[in-house]
Amino acid sequence: MAERIHRQLTRPCDIGVVRPVTVGLSLGYATGLLSQVSLDDLMHQADARSYAVKRGGGGVLGPGERVHRQPAATPSLGRRAVAR
């Protein structure tokens, strides 16, 4: 599903200027049972995967691809909003 979202959001878009506009996007996601992992851990994993994708040139980090947990280089604005 993440690949489909990425394809749709990165399609060239005609906004009435000389040529279509394209948007770059890096998606990272994490899955797990909340009985086994905290929401904060899932958010951190998704955030880390998003930055790993960005370092790799953009796109989507696919299932089974792992990122080692490290402190985020940039604070995540959405983590607290989602946790509330």
C-alpha positions in Angstrom: 0.0 0.0 0.0 2.9 2.4 0.8 4.2 2.0 -2.8 0.7 2.9 -4.2 0.5 6.0 -2.0 4.0 7.0 -3.1 3.1 6.6 -6.8 0.0 8.7 -6.5 1.6 11.5 -4.5 4.6 11.8 -6.7 2.8 11.8 -10.1 3.4 15.0 -12.1 0.6 17.5 -11.4 -0.6 20.2 -13.8 -1.2 23.4 -11.8 -1.4 25.7 -14.8 2.3 26.7 -15.1 4.7 26.0 -18.0 5.1 22.3 -17.1 3.7 19.8 -14.6 5.0 20.0 -11.0 6.5 17.0 -9.3 6.8 16.4 -5.6 9.5 14.3 -3.9 8.4 12.1 -1.1 10.0 9.7 1.3 7.7 7.2 3.2 8.6 5.1 6.2 6.2 2.9 8.0 6.3 0.4 10.9 3.9 -2.4 11.9 3.5 -4.3 15.2 1.1 -5.4 17.8 0.5 -2.7 20.5 0.5 -5.5 23.1 4.1 -6.1 22.2 5.5 -2.7 21.2 4.6 0.9 22.3 3.2 3.5 20.0 6.3 5.6 20.6 8.5 2.8 19.4 6.4 2.3 16.3 6.5 6.0 15.6 10.3 6.0 16.1 10.7 3.1 13.7 8.6 4.7 11.0 10.5 8.0 11.5 13.9 6.2 11.2 12.8 4.4 8.1 11.6 7.6 6.5 15.0 9.2 7.1 16.7 6.1 5.7 14.7 6.3 2.6 15.5 10.0 2.2 19.2 9.3 2.6 18.8 6.6 -0.2 17.3 9.1 -2.6 13.6 8.9 -1.7 10.8 6.4 -2.2 9.5 3.8 0.2 11.3 1.5 2.6 9.8 -1.9 1.8 8.7 -4.6 4.1 11.5 -6.6 5.7 14.0 -3.8 5.3 15.5 -2.9 8.7 16.8 0.3 10.2 18.8 0.2 13.4 17.4 2.4 16.1 19.3 5.7 16.4 18.3 9.0 17.8 16.5 11.0 15.1 18.6 13.7 13.5 15.6 16.0 13.2 12.7 16.2 15.7 9.5 14.7 14.5 6.5 17.1 14.6 3.9 14.4 14.3 4.9 12.0 17.0 3.3 13.9 20.0 0.2 14.8 18.0 -0.4 11.1 17.1 0.4 9.9 20.7 -2.3 12.2 22.2 
